[in-house]
């Protein structure tokens, strides 16, 4: 997978989308000009990219952690949360 400027835009958006007004899906359409489905598909691919880690380590590590939590919940069931979700 080639790491592009578009990928950097996606990671930068993911790092700051919550500062924008309105729903995230709408912000994806307006600011990135892509459907939310395509956005999440590309974001999921970027999570395993070393170039993405180099560009936005905190974002990628957060996404990896959440992905792993969701996988664990699917296979082991939902455990008691140890800390509040943000």
C-alpha positions as CSV (number, residue, x, y, z in Angstrom):
1,X,0.0,0.0,0.0
2,X,1.4,3.4,-1.0
3,X,1.1,6.1,1.7
4,X,-0.3,9.2,0.0
5,X,-1.0,12.8,0.8
6,X,-4.7,11.8,0.9
7,X,-3.8,9.3,3.6
8,X,-2.2,12.0,5.6
9,X,-5.4,14.1,5.3
10,X,-7.4,11.2,6.5
11,X,-5.2,10.7,9.6
12,X,-5.1,14.4,10.3
13,X,-8.9,14.6,10.1
14,X,-9.3,11.6,12.4
15,X,-7.1,13.4,14.9
16,X,-9.2,16.5,15.0
17,X,-12.7,15.7,13.7
18,X,-14.3,16.2,17.1
19,X,-13.3,19.9,17.0
20,X,-15.6,20.5,14.0
21,X,-19.3,21.2,14.4
22,X,-21.9,18.6,13.4
23,X,-21.8,14.9,12.9
24,X,-18.6,13.1,11.8
25,X,-20.2,11.6,8.7
26,X,-21.1,15.0,7.5
27,X,-17.7,16.4,8.2
28,X,-16.1,13.5,6.3
29,X,-18.2,14.4,3.2
30,X,-17.6,18.2,3.5
31,X,-13.9,18.2,4.4
32,X,-12.6,15.2,2.7
33,X,-15.1,14.9,-0.2
34,X,-15.6,11.1,0.3
35,X,-18.3,8.9,1.7
36,X,-18.1,7.7,5.3
37,X,-17.9,4.1,4.1
38,X,-14.9,4.8,2.0
39,X,-13.3,6.9,4.8
40,X,-13.6,4.1,7.3
41,X,-12.4,1.5,4.8
42,X,-9.3,3.5,4.1
43,X,-8.7,4.3,7.8
44,X,-8.9,0.6,8.6
45,X,-6.2,-0.1,6.0
46,X,-4.0,2.7,7.4
47,X,-4.1,1.3,10.9
48,X,-1.6,-1.4,9.9
49,X,0.7,0.9,8.0
50,X,4.1,1.8,9.4
51,X,4.0,5.0,7.4
52,X,0.8,5.9,9.1
53,X,2.4,5.3,12.5
54,X,5.3,7.5,11.5
55,X,2.9,10.3,10.5
56,X,0.4,10.1,13.3
57,X,1.5,7.7,16.0
58,X,-1.1,8.6,18.7
59,X,-4.0,8.3,16.2
60,X,-2.9,5.0,14.9
61,X,-2.2,3.5,18.3
62,X,-5.6,4.7,19.5
63,X,-7.3,3.1,16.5
64,X,-5.4,-0.1,17.0
65,X,-6.3,-0.3,20.6
66,X,-10.0,0.3,19.9
67,X,-9.9,-2.3,17.1
68,X,-8.4,-4.8,19.4
69,X,-10.9,-4.1,22.2
70,X,-13.8,-4.6,19.7
71,X,-12.3,-7.9,18.6
72,X,-11.8,-9.1,22.1
73,X,-15.4,-8.1,23.0
74,X,-16.7,-10.1,20.0
75,X,-14.9,-13.2,21.0
76,X,-14.8,-13.0,24.8
77,X,-17.9,-11.0,25.5
78,X,-18.1,-7.5,27.0
79,X,-16.0,-7.1,30.2
80,X,-16.4,-4.5,32.9
81,X,-14.8,-1.3,31.7
82,X,-11.7,-0.4,33.7
83,X,-11.9,3.3,32.7
84,X,-14.5,5.5,31.1
85,X,-14.5,5.7,27.3
86,X,-13.7,9.0,25.8
